């Protein structure tokens, strides 16, 4: 992610990052033990401005491990919301996500799940895992 942001002349600190997928595996609403929380904590500690999108987890429920994220809501899935972010990190590859729209809307995508395989994106816009 740092390399992808550096290519845009941006540091992690202050960058607007969207975590795509909060559930621990595709197509479920179970976010317990999700690695997305680890990513969110690491990025938050480095000064990133974080949001998430997950069609299965509209609001983060209270947990012992990640109580500081409780009540945070998923952003809307539309062009205006997605193009607002400096980087979108695909952490869970839900089948209900329109990755063609993501390719059109996002400035920069880091795909850790190969969800964008076979989807054309503009040069310089997509950075693999």
C-alpha angles and dihedrals in degrees: 000000000000090000092048091050093043088056085061092047090250131127122217089247108087095007119131107235128184118204106209108207125020099183115097092239137014123289099006134102096222109115097169112129090003114167086219089078091056089051091047092051093048093048093044090051088054092054101259120151103235136201131157140212122206123153090204098047108047093166129020110245122220115270134169094238099047106022092142090068095050114126095019110138131219114252120245118269102238138109095259092054099042099044088055091075126087090212138011116207114200104214100158122028104219115184090221091067116097101226092182088062089046090054090053098041107038123084093208132005129197107194113198093168103047088243091143095056109137094011116117118230132178115271112271093018101091125057119182126226 
